[in-house]
Structures are given as structure tokens and as C-alpha cells.
Amino acid sequence: MQDLSWKTLSSEYLYKDTWFTIRKETAQRQDGQIVTPYYVYEFPTWVTALALTEDGKVVMERQYRHALAETNYEIPGGCVDDTDPDLEAAIRRELLEETGYSFEKYEYLGKTSSNPSTNNNWMHIYLATGGRKVQAQHLDQNEEIEIYLFTIDELKQLLRENKIIQSMHVTAIFYGLARLGELKY
């Protein structure tokens, strides 16, 4: 296979903030062509989970997303914090904070990127099972999240009706359904 990687010739930060950083780069392709400017958006690492209760219900969130001015269903997840010792600890924390549920088992299903042409981060996907409600939600200041429980069949119907619009969450749901034997392809 041909090496298609680019060599970074220069890189300059244009904006740095906690949740969004952008840099402008000049790169050189393998054939020598210079690509400039090339913008890279830096985001924190993300984790998410298809989370099931002890009785097999899917824990879903409903929340408003200001960029689209839409309120929709999503699966739980969020950013990996510097204080999280690993990815599984991050998804455990996010699930407990956002939903109030604790889960018996976590299975890593892989990772995906929202847009590898511009974004430099990964979203790591888990299947969490054996969930029990153990506490109230502990939401961040900017979070307002409603929790809903759906059967697997109801979740599939939400997908068919395009009621889950967060593309990486749809991807994670499909990986989870496949692992559960609920998706045939």
C-alpha cells in the first residue's frame, strides 16, 4: 500500500480554549504538493455507552443542543477528564453523573471519529450492562438532561424514525446492538 501520510511543515495555534482549539497548518503530501492552510480542530477525548439496566432497558437521555436548536434523544457520555485514570473510569463517571445509574459490566466496543478530516479526537464506545439507579443526577452547570428507559425494540424504532440525530451516538448504538446480537448484517 502506498504511504498517503502528510508531513507537517508548520503549525500555528489560532485559538485555544477548554472545549475548542484550532490550529492552522501547512503540510506536504507524499507527491510533494503543499497544502496550506489546513485547519485542525482539537477537542477532548470523548466516551459514550449503550447502557442497559438490569432488566434490559436502554438508558437514554433527552436534551437540548443549542448549535442545532434541537431537543433530541442521545445516549449518555461526555469528555474524558484529566482526573480519570482511564477510559472505563471516564464512562463510569459520566454515566453516574448524567443518569444516576451504576453498571455491573463495561465492554469496550471500539472508537470512532466525528470528522477525521478536521477533528483530532476520538470517541470511545462502551456497552454497559446491569444498570441500577443508585443516586440522583449530578449534572454540570450547562446540562439539563431528562432520562428515559426504552426497550431494544423501542430503540430500534427511534432509529428507524430518525429520532436520534447525533451521528456518533447512532454509530455507537449500532455497535452495541451488533454486540448484543440484535443487529443482523
Secondary structure, 3 states (H helix, E strand, C coil): CCCCCCEEEEEEEEEECCCCEEEEEEEECCCCCEEEEEEEEECCCEEEEEEEECCCCEEEEEEEECCCCEEEEECCEEECCCCCCCHHHHHHHHHHHHHCEECCEEEEEEEECCCCCCECCCEEEEEEEEEEECCCCCCCCCCCCEEEEECHHHHHHHHHCCCCCCHHHHHHHHHHHHHCCCCCC
